[in-house]
């Protein structure tokens, strides 16, 4: 897989997330960039706390509960999600990514271009980018 293939669809995902957030009213007024960045940071703090508490997503139990409830395995199930996925480490990481993608689309940032360029630049840098960690 090449870097270009890896990033294909990132802008589209960003745009979809942004449109969903606009529909939910998050962009009804002008957004404060500092506030949006701190919301990403807060999601990362929540991820750290979930990790400290060893709270990880359990997709196996999620699927079992869905079957017990008689839900279609091809549809989203809120009850199973809230029981086995919500507020876990993985869920909070996803929240941070969603907030970043929303921010990027809201500001018109071409993530595919910027991430590709940054990864290519980082490939030219020394081990640990010349730092101790």
N, CA, C and O atoms as a DFTB+ gen file, in Angstrom:
532 C
 N C O
     1  1       0.846      -1.175       0.000
     2  2       0.000       0.000       0.000
     3  2       0.892       1.239       0.000
     4  3       1.885       1.310       0.725
     5  1       0.524       2.191      -0.810
     6  2       1.287       3.434      -0.865
     7  2       0.632       4.485       0.022
     8  3      -0.521       4.347       0.431
     9  1       1.379       5.519       0.305
    10  2       0.867       6.612       1.127
    11  2      -0.366       7.237       0.482
    12  3      -1.330       7.565       1.175
    13  1      -0.343       7.405      -0.839
    14  2      -1.489       7.999      -1.528
    15  2      -2.742       7.151      -1.338
    16  3      -3.826       7.685      -1.103
    17  1      -2.594       5.822      -1.438
    18  2      -3.747       4.934      -1.239
    19  2      -4.250       5.015       0.197
    20  3      -5.455       4.992       0.449
    21  1      -3.323       5.108       1.118
    22  2      -3.681       5.152       2.531
    23  2      -4.542       6.380       2.849
    24  3      -5.466       6.298       3.657
    25  1      -4.243       7.491       2.228
    26  2      -4.925       8.743       2.549
    27  2      -6.168       9.003       1.705
    28  3      -6.938       9.916       2.005
    29  1      -6.371       8.216       0.660
    30  2      -7.531       8.417      -0.195
    31  2      -8.811       8.295       0.625
    32  3      -9.036       7.295       1.307
    33  1      -9.624       9.304       0.547
    34  2     -10.889       9.304       1.274
    35  2     -10.851      10.086       2.570
    36  3     -11.893      10.302       3.189
    37  1      -9.666      10.519       2.996
    38  2      -9.570      11.263       4.255
    39  2     -10.339      12.578       4.174
    40  3     -11.052      12.938       5.111
    41  1     -10.201      13.293       3.069
    42  2     -10.940      14.545       2.910
    43  2     -12.443      14.290       2.825
    44  3     -13.242      15.067       3.349
    45  1     -12.818      13.212       2.171
    46  2     -14.234      12.873       2.064
    47  2     -14.806      12.532       3.441
    48  3     -15.910      12.959       3.777
    49  1     -14.060      11.768       4.235
    50  2     -14.499      11.442       5.601
    51  2     -14.619      12.717       6.428
    52  3     -15.583      12.896       7.172
    53  1     -13.641      13.591       6.293
    54  2     -13.645      14.861       7.013
    55  2     -14.883      15.673       6.657
    56  3     -15.540      16.234       7.534
    57  1     -15.196      15.732       5.380
    58  2     -16.350      16.481       4.907
    59  2     -17.660      15.874       5.427
    60  3     -18.557      16.607       5.841
    61  1     -17.772      14.561       5.408
    62  2     -18.975      13.885       5.897
    63  2     -19.193      14.159       7.386
    64  3     -20.304      14.471       7.814
    65  1     -18.125      14.038       8.162
    66  2     -18.211      14.316       9.600
    67  2     -18.618      15.769       9.829
    68  3     -19.460      16.063      10.678
    69  1     -18.015      16.666       9.067
    70  2     -18.343      18.092       9.207
    71  2     -19.816      18.351       8.865
    72  3     -20.493      19.095       9.574
    73  1     -20.305      17.752       7.803
    74  2     -21.713      17.930       7.422
    75  2     -22.648      17.405       8.511
    76  3     -23.663      18.032       8.815
    77  1     -22.308      16.256       9.098
    78  2     -23.112      15.703      10.193
    79  2     -23.120      16.656      11.391
    80  3     -24.160      16.887      12.008
    81  1     -21.953      17.200      11.708
    82  2     -21.869      18.119      12.847
    83  2     -22.606      19.432      12.578
    84  3     -23.194      20.017      13.487
    85  1     -22.573      19.883      11.342
    86  2     -23.351      21.071      10.983
    87  2     -24.838      20.788      11.159
    88  3     -25.573      21.628      11.677
    89  1     -25.280      19.621      10.734
    90  2     -26.692      19.251      10.847
    91  2     -27.128      19.156      12.314
    92  3     -28.297      19.371      12.632
    93  1     -26.185      18.835      13.202
    94  2     -26.490      18.743      14.635
    95  2     -26.344      20.092      15.347
    96  3     -26.505      20.175      16.565
    97  1     -26.039      21.146      14.583
    98  2     -26.015      22.493      15.146
    99  2     -24.673      22.966      15.675
   100  3     -24.586      24.060      16.233
   101  1     -23.621      22.167      15.514
   102  2     -22.326      22.555      16.069
   103  2     -21.660      23.710      15.321
   104  3     -20.733      24.332      15.840
   105  1     -22.124      23.998      14.117
   106  2     -21.528      25.081      13.335
   107  2     -22.556      26.170      13.010
   108  3     -22.408      26.886      12.020
   109  1     -23.591      26.297      13.838
   110  2     -24.612      27.322      13.593
   111  2     -24.070      28.733      13.781
   112  3     -24.599      29.693      13.219
   113  1     -23.016      28.847      14.570
   114  2     -22.375      30.147      14.746
   115  2     -20.872      29.960      14.534
   116  3     -20.374      28.835      14.502
   117  1     -20.165      31.073      14.391
   118  2     -18.720      31.014      14.165
   119  2     -18.046      30.308      15.338
   120  3     -18.363      30.559      16.500
   121  1     -17.116      29.425      15.011
   122  2     -16.441      28.631      16.042
   123  2     -15.114      29.272      16.436
   124  3     -14.433      29.882      15.612
   125  1     -14.765      29.125      17.698
   126  2     -13.503      29.607      18.232
   127  2     -12.464      28.495      18.052
   128  3     -12.635      27.400      18.587
   129  1     -11.402      28.765      17.313
   130  2     -10.413      27.738      16.996
   131  2      -9.742      27.199      18.260
   132  3      -9.530      25.992      18.378
   133  1      -9.410      28.070      19.194
   134  2      -8.799      27.611      20.445
   135  2      -9.710      26.650      21.195
   136  3      -9.259      25.634      21.725
   137  1     -10.989      26.981      21.233
   138  2     -11.966      26.108      21.899
   139  2     -12.043      24.750      21.202
   140  3     -12.083      23.710      21.859
   141  1     -12.065      24.766      19.874
   142  2     -12.130      23.506      19.129
   143  2     -10.897      22.647      19.380
   144  3     -11.002      21.428      19.516
   145  1      -9.736      23.278      19.442
   146  2      -8.505      22.530      19.724
   147  2      -8.519      21.959      21.141
   148  3      -8.055      20.841      21.367
   149  1      -9.043      22.716      22.082
   150  2      -9.118      22.214      23.459
   151  2     -10.128      21.081      23.589
   152  3      -9.969      20.211      24.445
   153  1     -11.160      21.077      22.756
   154  2     -12.094      19.954      22.764
   155  2     -11.396      18.666      22.293
   156  3     -11.683      17.581      22.798
   157  1     -10.486      18.795      21.332
   158  2      -9.680      17.633      20.919
   159  2      -8.836      17.173      22.103
   160  3      -8.763      15.982      22.406
   161  1      -8.206      18.130      22.760
   162  2      -7.369      17.827      23.920
   163  2      -8.178      17.146      25.017
   164  3      -7.695      16.207      25.649
   165  1      -9.399      17.609      25.248
   166  2     -10.230      16.995      26.290
   167  2     -10.554      15.544      25.950
   168  3     -10.612      14.696      26.841
   169  1     -10.764      15.253      24.668
   170  2     -11.015      13.860      24.263
   171  2      -9.784      13.001      24.526
   172  3      -9.909      11.846      24.935
   173  1      -8.603      13.552      24.295
   174  2      -7.373      12.806      24.563
   175  2      -7.184      12.579      26.054
   176  3      -6.688      11.529      26.463
   177  1      -7.579      13.561      26.878
   178  2      -7.552      13.381      28.332
   179  2      -8.506      12.271      28.764
   180  3      -8.186      11.473      29.645
   181  1      -9.677      12.227      28.137
   182  2     -10.635      11.162      28.439
   183  2     -10.080       9.812      28.001
   184  3     -10.313       8.803      28.667
   185  1      -9.350       9.782      26.892
   186  2      -8.717       8.535      26.440
   187  2      -7.676       8.074      27.453
   188  3      -7.585       6.885      27.756
   189  1      -6.895       9.012      27.975
   190  2      -5.894       8.663      28.972
   191  2      -6.559       8.060      30.208
   192  3      -6.088       7.051      30.733
   193  1      -7.643       8.666      30.674
   194  2      -8.345       8.155      31.856
   195  2      -8.936       6.777      31.594
   196  3      -8.871       5.903      32.459
   197  1      -9.506       6.572      30.427
   198  2     -10.048       5.248      30.082
   199  2      -8.925       4.209      30.079
   200  3      -9.109       3.087      30.550
   201  1      -7.756       4.591      29.543
   202  2      -6.623       3.668      29.516
   203  2      -6.153       3.368      30.934
   204  3      -5.872       2.215      31.261
   205  1      -6.065       4.390      31.772
   206  2      -5.646       4.191      33.170
   207  2      -6.585       3.241      33.899
   208  3      -6.156       2.495      34.779
   209  1      -7.863       3.264      33.538
   210  2      -8.864       2.403      34.169
   211  2      -9.031       1.071      33.431
   212  3      -9.908       0.272      33.760
   213  1      -8.172       0.846      32.426
   214  2      -8.243      -0.369      31.595
   215  2      -9.627      -0.566      30.996
   216  3     -10.146      -1.681      30.943
   217  1     -10.206       0.519      30.555
   218  2     -11.530       0.454      29.941
   219  2     -11.364       0.428      28.425
   220  3     -11.150       1.458      27.786
   221  1     -11.469      -0.783      27.865
   222  2     -11.252      -0.990      26.443
   223  2     -12.518      -1.527      25.776
   224  3     -13.339      -2.190      26.411
   225  1     -12.654      -1.233      24.511
   226  2     -13.812      -1.702      23.746
   227  2     -13.830      -3.228      23.729
   228  3     -12.790      -3.875      23.608
   229  1     -15.022      -3.786      23.850
   230  2     -15.191      -5.236      23.801
   231  2     -16.199      -5.558      22.703
   232  3     -17.402      -5.664      22.943
   233  1     -15.667      -5.710      21.490
   234  2     -16.532      -5.954      20.331
   235  2     -17.183      -7.331      20.386
   236  3     -18.281      -7.518      19.862
   237  1     -16.523      -8.286      21.009
   238  2     -17.106      -9.625      21.128
   239  2     -18.388      -9.562      21.970
   240  3     -19.415     -10.111      21.572
   241  1     -18.332      -8.900      23.120
   242  2     -19.522      -8.772      23.963
   243  2     -20.567      -7.865      23.319
   244  3     -21.768      -8.062      23.507
   245  1     -20.115      -6.889      22.575
   246  2     -21.027      -6.029      21.816
   247  2     -21.865      -6.886      20.873
   248  3     -23.090      -6.771      20.835
   249  1     -21.187      -7.749      20.108
   250  2     -21.892      -8.619      19.157
   251  2     -22.806      -9.614      19.866
   252  3     -23.914      -9.877      19.399
   253  1     -22.352     -10.168      20.986
   254  2     -23.186     -11.110      21.743
   255  2     -24.456     -10.446      22.246
   256  3     -25.538     -11.025      22.146
   257  1     -24.339      -9.234      22.786
   258  2     -25.506      -8.530      23.293
   259  2     -26.474      -8.206      22.165
   260  3     -27.689      -8.305      22.336
   261  1     -25.947      -7.826      21.033
   262  2     -26.803      -7.537      19.877
   263  2     -27.630      -8.755      19.510
   264  3     -28.823      -8.649      19.228
   265  1     -26.984      -9.915      19.516
   266  2     -27.707     -11.147      19.188
   267  2     -28.754     -11.467      20.245
   268  3     -29.871     -11.869      19.920
   269  1     -28.385     -11.285      21.524
   270  2     -29.334     -11.540      22.613
   271  2     -30.559     -10.631      22.508
   272  3     -31.679     -11.038      22.817
   273  1     -30.327      -9.409      22.073
   274  2     -31.425      -8.453      21.937
   275  2     -32.221      -8.670      20.655
   276  3     -33.249      -8.031      20.431
   277  1     -31.729      -9.584      19.814
   278  2     -32.409      -9.875      18.559
   279  2     -32.234      -8.816      17.497
   280  3     -33.072      -8.675      16.606
   281  1     -31.149      -8.071      17.588
   282  2     -30.906      -7.002      16.621
   283  2     -30.244      -7.529      15.359
   284  3     -29.490      -8.501      15.394
   285  1     -30.533      -6.880      14.261
   286  2     -29.922      -7.209      12.983
   287  2     -28.423      -6.933      13.079
   288  3     -28.026      -5.821      13.426
   289  1     -27.579      -7.934      12.774
   290  2     -26.129      -7.727      12.890
   291  2     -25.564      -6.681      11.928
   292  3     -24.414      -6.268      12.077
   293  1     -26.347      -6.253      10.954
   294  2     -25.870      -5.266       9.985
   295  2     -26.332      -3.840      10.295
   296  3     -26.093      -2.928       9.503
   297  1     -26.986      -3.643      11.433
   298  2     -27.437      -2.305      11.798
   299  2     -26.782      -1.883      13.106
   300  3     -26.371      -2.720      13.910
   301  1     -26.692      -0.582      13.303
   302  2     -26.081      -0.049      14.519
   303  2     -27.015      -0.266      15.698
   304  3     -28.230      -0.119      15.568
   305  1     -26.448      -0.616      16.849
   306  2     -27.241      -0.860      18.049
   307  2     -26.735       0.030      19.180
   308  3     -25.627      -0.166      19.679
   309  1     -27.540       1.002      19.582
   310  2     -27.157       1.965      20.615
   311  2     -26.950       1.306      21.967
   312  3     -25.990       1.630      22.667
   313  1     -27.829       0.386      22.352
   314  2     -27.733      -0.259      23.663
   315  2     -26.413      -1.013      23.787
   316  3     -25.698      -0.855      24.777
   317  1     -26.090      -1.825      22.796
   318  2     -24.846      -2.595      22.825
   319  2     -23.629      -1.677      22.801
   320  3     -22.633      -1.933      23.478
   321  1     -23.720      -0.602      22.010
   322  2     -22.614       0.358      21.939
   323  2     -22.369       0.999      23.301
   324  3     -21.233       1.062      23.772
   325  1     -23.439       1.473      23.924
   326  2     -23.281       2.135      25.217
   327  2     -22.773       1.184      26.292
   328  3     -22.074       1.604      27.215
   329  1     -23.116      -0.075      26.180
   330  2     -22.702      -1.068      27.177
   331  2     -21.240      -1.506      27.015
   332  3     -20.556      -1.744      28.010
   333  1     -20.759      -1.613      25.779
   334  2     -19.453      -2.240      25.560
   335  2     -18.413      -1.397      24.808
   336  3     -17.255      -1.803      24.710
   337  1     -18.806      -0.239      24.279
   338  2     -17.872       0.557      23.480
   339  2     -17.732       1.987      24.006
   340  3     -16.618       2.502      24.105
   341  1     -18.845       2.626      24.339
   342  2     -18.837       4.038      24.725
   343  2     -17.911       4.300      25.920
   344  3     -17.858       3.521      26.871
   345  1     -17.200       5.401      25.840
   346  2     -16.289       5.870      26.894
   347  2     -15.076       4.975      27.113
   348  3     -14.405       5.083      28.139
   349  1     -14.792       4.102      26.169
   350  2     -13.580       3.285      26.247
   351  2     -12.418       4.061      25.627
   352  3     -12.615       5.104      25.004
   353  1     -11.222       3.542      25.804
   354  2     -10.028       4.154      25.229
   355  2     -10.205       4.378      23.721
   356  3      -9.965       5.470      23.206
   357  1     -10.629       3.324      23.035
   358  2     -10.780       3.407      21.576
   359  2     -11.848       4.423      21.188
   360  3     -11.694       5.146      20.204
   361  1     -12.927       4.477      21.957
   362  2     -14.017       5.402      21.686
   363  2     -13.549       6.846      21.842
   364  3     -13.913       7.706      21.040
   365  1     -12.754       7.111      22.858
   366  2     -12.259       8.467      23.084
   367  2     -11.233       8.869      22.020
   368  3     -11.194      10.029      21.609
   369  1     -10.406       7.926      21.574
   370  2      -9.482       8.215      20.469
   371  2     -10.294       8.559      19.220
   372  3      -9.962       9.496      18.493
   373  1     -11.358       7.795      18.978
   374  2     -12.230       8.078      17.834
   375  2     -12.835       9.474      17.957
   376  3     -12.918      10.200      16.966
   377  1     -13.257       9.854      19.158
   378  2     -13.804      11.198      19.368
   379  2     -12.783      12.272      19.003
   380  3     -13.131      13.269      18.370
   381  1     -11.529      12.076      19.398
   382  2     -10.487      13.057      19.082
   383  2     -10.285      13.156      17.572
   384  3     -10.161      14.255      17.031
   385  1     -10.250      12.018      16.896
   386  2     -10.078      12.009      15.434
   387  2     -11.267      12.705      14.770
   388  3     -11.090      13.508      13.853
   389  1     -12.471      12.396      15.234
   390  2     -13.669      13.022      14.667
   391  2     -13.612      14.538      14.837
   392  3     -13.925      15.280      13.906
   393  1     -13.219      14.993      16.010
   394  2     -13.128      16.446      16.240
   395  2     -12.075      17.081      15.321
   396  3     -12.293      18.173      14.796
   397  1     -10.940      16.405      15.123
   398  2      -9.905      16.945      14.223
   399  2     -10.381      16.975      12.774
   400  3     -10.147      17.951      12.062
   401  1     -11.044      15.917      12.340
   402  2     -11.544      15.885      10.965
   403  2     -12.606      16.964      10.750
   404  3     -12.636      17.608       9.701
   405  1     -13.467      17.157      11.731
   406  2     -14.490      18.198      11.654
   407  2     -13.839      19.576      11.558
   408  3     -14.230      20.398      10.729
   409  1     -12.855      19.819      12.402
   410  2     -12.140      21.094      12.388
   411  2     -11.490      21.344      11.029
   412  3     -11.591      22.436      10.471
   413  1     -10.827      20.321      10.509
   414  2     -10.142      20.465       9.221
   415  2     -11.126      20.823       8.107
   416  3     -10.863      21.721       7.307
   417  1     -12.244      20.130       8.059
   418  2     -13.239      20.433       7.019
   419  2     -13.831      21.819       7.230
   420  3     -14.060      22.558       6.272
   421  1     -14.075      22.165       8.479
   422  2     -14.639      23.481       8.776
   423  2     -13.723      24.615       8.352
   424  3     -14.183      25.709       8.026
   425  1     -12.428      24.349       8.360
   426  2     -11.446      25.372       7.968
   427  2     -10.972      25.206       6.529
   428  3     -10.144      25.980       6.048
   429  1     -11.502      24.189       5.842
   430  2     -11.118      23.969       4.440
   431  2      -9.705      23.428       4.271
   432  3      -9.055      23.702       3.262
   433  1      -9.226      22.665       5.244
   434  2      -7.870      22.105       5.175
   435  2      -7.885      20.812       4.367
   436  3      -8.697      19.924       4.627
   437  1      -6.998      20.705       3.399
   438  2      -6.842      19.501       2.589
   439  2      -5.939      18.530       3.353
   440  3      -4.717      18.553       3.203
   441  1      -6.554      17.686       4.165
   442  2      -5.776      16.766       4.999
   443  2      -4.972      15.771       4.186
   444  3      -3.852      15.432       4.568
   445  1      -5.509      15.298       3.083
   446  2      -4.770      14.334       2.262
   447  2      -3.435      14.935       1.824
   448  3      -2.401      14.267       1.877
   449  1      -3.460      16.164       1.403
   450  2      -2.246      16.843       0.951
   451  2      -1.294      17.105       2.119
   452  3      -0.095      16.843       2.021
   453  1      -1.833      17.621       3.220
   454  2      -0.977      17.987       4.345
   455  2      -0.388      16.772       5.058
   456  3       0.791      16.775       5.410
   457  1      -1.190      15.744       5.272
   458  2      -0.663      14.540       5.937
   459  2       0.365      13.859       5.045
   460  3       1.407      13.418       5.532
   461  1       0.092      13.767       3.755
   462  2       1.050      13.157       2.827
   463  2       2.375      13.906       2.837
   464  3       3.438      13.289       2.912
   465  1       2.318      15.222       2.764
   466  2       3.541      16.037       2.773
   467  2       4.297      15.877       4.082
   468  3       5.523      15.774       4.085
   469  1       3.572      15.856       5.194
   470  2       4.221      15.745       6.502
   471  2       4.888      14.382       6.681
   472  3       5.996      14.296       7.210
   473  1       4.216      13.319       6.241
   474  2       4.817      11.982       6.342
   475  2       6.077      11.908       5.476
   476  3       7.089      11.345       5.893
   477  1       6.011      12.472       4.281
   478  2       7.189      12.478       3.403
   479  2       8.329      13.280       4.036
   480  3       9.487      12.868       3.970
   481  1       8.013      14.397       4.634
   482  2       9.031      15.190       5.307
   483  2       9.633      14.402       6.470
   484  3      10.853      14.355       6.626
   485  1       8.773      13.782       7.286
   486  2       9.270      13.022       8.437
   487  2      10.182      11.870       8.030
   488  3      11.065      11.481       8.795
   489  1       9.980      11.325       6.841
   490  2      10.856      10.253       6.346
   491  2      12.283      10.742       6.128
   492  3      13.214       9.936       6.124
   493  1      12.472      12.046       5.948
   494  2      13.808      12.605       5.724
   495  2      14.516      12.959       7.024
   496  3      15.697      13.307       7.012
   497  1      13.807      12.873       8.140
   498  2      14.355      13.308       9.419
   499  2      15.139      12.191      10.104
   500  3      14.934      11.014       9.807
   501  1      16.033      12.557      11.018
   502  2      16.823      11.527      11.714
   503  2      15.968      10.738      12.715
   504  3      14.814      11.084      12.967
   505  1      16.546       9.687      13.274
   506  2      15.893       8.875      14.292
   507  2      15.405       9.792      15.420
   508  3      16.124      10.690      15.860
   509  1      14.188       9.551      15.875
   510  2      13.538      10.354      16.919
   511  2      13.520      11.844      16.559
   512  3      13.371      12.709      17.421
   513  1      13.674      12.111      15.272
   514  2      13.689      13.482      14.759
   515  2      14.737      14.334      15.474
   516  3      14.555      15.536      15.668
   517  1      15.843      13.680      15.864
   518  2      16.957      14.373      16.489
   519  2      16.763      14.711      17.955
   520  3      17.519      15.502      18.519
   521  1      15.757      14.118      18.573
   522  2      15.468      14.410      19.977
   523  2      15.671      13.157      20.825
   524  3      15.872      12.068      20.289
   525  1      15.620      13.311      22.141
   526  2      15.861      12.152      23.021
   527  2      14.633      11.253      23.164
   528  3      14.776      10.079      23.504
   529  1      13.420      11.779      22.912
   530  2      12.202      10.964      22.913
   531  2      11.098      11.654      22.180
   532  3       9.995      11.117      22.078
